[in-house]
Amino acid sequence: MPHIKITMTAELADYLRSVSLQEPEILQRLREETAAHPQAGMQITPEQGQFMALLVHLLNARLTLEVGVFTGYSSLAVALALPAAGKIIACDISSEFTAIARKYWREAGVEQKIDLRLAPAIQTLDALIAQGRSGTFDFAFIDADKENYANYYERALVLLRPGGLIAVDNVLWHGRVIDPAANDADTRAIRAFNATMRTDKRVWQTMVPVGDGLTLAVKK
């Protein structure tokens, strides 16, 4: 049996947040509003948002990419961590979901940092590559339709500078990755993506049990 240090219970998660989480009030309000949304499960956890903000600070990031915005919690967490001249190019297809995001970006005073592209993300990423933006991004966060994870990752890797970081969400997929009865397209796509990442020599990578599982890959 593998050596596991700790099991994260609901009580322990509450304790973790009580001693570690430094969530700005505006992020808390966005999280609470999203909790009532029919698709609330798509939102990242607050400790994951704080972790990503820490990574952005460590990278001294200026230019970042987000694939999958939803109501904007992750993009707001990153935007608040970016310097005044920092920029996020954010990809989504839903004007309905991102209307909530825009409201909070505006209130937080970071709307000018976020360039929202409402189009299929592959089109946006390919356009950025065609415009000569390869090798210019410091950080990328992927949290969109699972069947396209490999496509998003490959394009993000082209756009990332050496030493830049890609973070990929939902790689544990609520535990379904190890459920032999789970054979839907999304689960199969995540399993395939995880297997490919383990042997990708273009990056240094690790998977961490934050939120629903987060793979971190640094471009060599």
N, C-alpha and C positions, 0 to 999 in steps of 0.2 A: 504494500500500500504506500502511495507517495507520502512524503513528509509534508504536511500542511501546517503552517504556523497558527492560523486562526480562521474561524468561521464568522462571517459578518452577519450578525443577527440584527433585527430591527432596533433593538435596544442599544447595541454597540454602534450602529450607524447614527443613532440620535446623539450618543456621547461624542462620536467623532466630530459631528457637526457643531456640538456645543463648545468644543475646545479648539476647533481648527477653522471653521468656516467664518470668513470675513466678507459676507455677501453684501454688496451695496443695496440700499433700500430699493432702488429702482429695479435691480435684478430680482429681488424677492417679490416685488409686486408683479413683475412679468411672469415669474414662475407660478405664482398663485393664480393669476388669471388663466394661464395655460392649463393648470391642473383641472379646470372645469371644462376644458375643450374635449370634444369627442375623440380626438387623436392625441390625447395628453401623453400617452406612452412614447411618443416620438421625441419628447423633450429630454435633453441630457440632465443629469443630476447636478445640483449646485456645486458639489465638491469636484466634479469633472470640469465644470466651467472654471473654477478657481485654479485647478491644475493646469488647464490650457492657458490661462492668463499668466501663470508662473512660467510656463514654457516660452511664451511670447517674450516675457522679460528676459529670460536667460539667453534667448536667441538675439536679443536686441533687434527684434523684427521691425521692419518698416512696411513691407508689402506682403499681404497674406491672401489666401484663397479659401473660400468656403463652398463646398458642394452640398447643398441641402440646408435651407435656412429655417423652415417651419415658422415659428413665431418669433425667432430672433434671439433666443437666450444665448446661444453659443457665440453668435456674431457680436452681440452686445458685450459679452464678457471679454472677447478679444479686442474689440474697439476701445473699451475702457483701458486696456493694458497698452495699447499702441500710443506712440507719441503723437503730438498734434498734427504732424504731417503724414502720419501713417495712413495706410489705405487697405481696405478689404474689398476684393472683388467677390461678390456673393452670388451664387447661382441657385435659382429655384424656378419652378414653373407655376406656382400658385400665387396669384395676386391676392386671394382671400387670406391665406395664412400670413403672407408677408405684410399685409396691411396692419396687422397687429404689431409686427416687428418694427415697421416704419414709425408707428406712433411712439414706441419706446425709444428708438434711436433718436428721434427728434427731441423728446423730453430730456434725454440724457446728454444732449448736445454733441452727439457723435455722428449725426446723419451725414455730415460732409465726408466722413471717413469711409463710408460704405457705399460702394458702387454696385447696386443690385441689378443683376441681369436676369430678366424674366424670359427664359428660353430653355430648351433642353440643354443640360449642362455640357454634354459632349460637344454641341455646337459652339457654346461659349469658349470652352477650353481649346478646341481646334482653332477658333478665330484668334485667340490669344497667341497660340503658337505661330499661326500664319502672320501675325503682326510683328513677329520677332521678339516676343516676350520670354522666350525660353531662357532658363537659367537665371531668372530675375526675382523669383519669389522666395521669401524666407520661411514660410510656414503654410501648410495646407491642411484643412480639416474636411474629411469625407464622411458624410452622414446622409445618404440619399437612398435611392432604390438599389437594393442589394444585388440584383442581377447585373448591374453595370459597375459594380465595385472595381473589377479588374480594369475596365475601360477608363474609369475616372483616375485610378491609381497610376496607370501608365502615362496618362497625359499630365497629371500633377507632377510626376517624377521628371518629365521633360521640362516643365515650367520652373521647377525648384532649382535653386542654386546649390552647388556643392556645400555640404554642411547644413543645408536647410532640412526641415522636418515635416514629415507627413504624419498626421494622426487619423486613424481610421476607426470609426465607432461601430458598436454592435457586433464585434467579432466573436463574442460568446453567445449571442443571439438567444438570450433568455434560457440558456442551457440546451437549446434544441440541437446544437452542433454535435452533441454526444448522444442524442436520442435516436436509436435505430428506427423508430417508427416515424420520425420526421423526415419526409422526403419531398417536401414542396420545393419550388424553384428557388425561393429566397435562401432557404437553409442549404440547399446544394451549392448555391453560388458562394455563400460565406465559407462553407467547408473547403471548396476549391480555392478560394482566395487565400485562406489561412495556410493551406498546404503549399501554395506557390510562394507565399511570403517567407516561409521557413528556409527556402533554398535560394532566395534572391540575393545574389552576390553584389548587386549594385548598391546595397544599403546595409547599414547596421540596424537591426530591428529587434524589438522585443514586444511581447504582449503583456499588458498589465490588467489586473482585475479591478479596474475602475469603472463605475457605472455598469454598462452591459458588456464590458470588455473593450479595451482600447489598444490597438496596435500602433506602435511608434516606430517610424523608419527614418533614419538620417541618411541623406544621399551622400555617397562617397565622392 
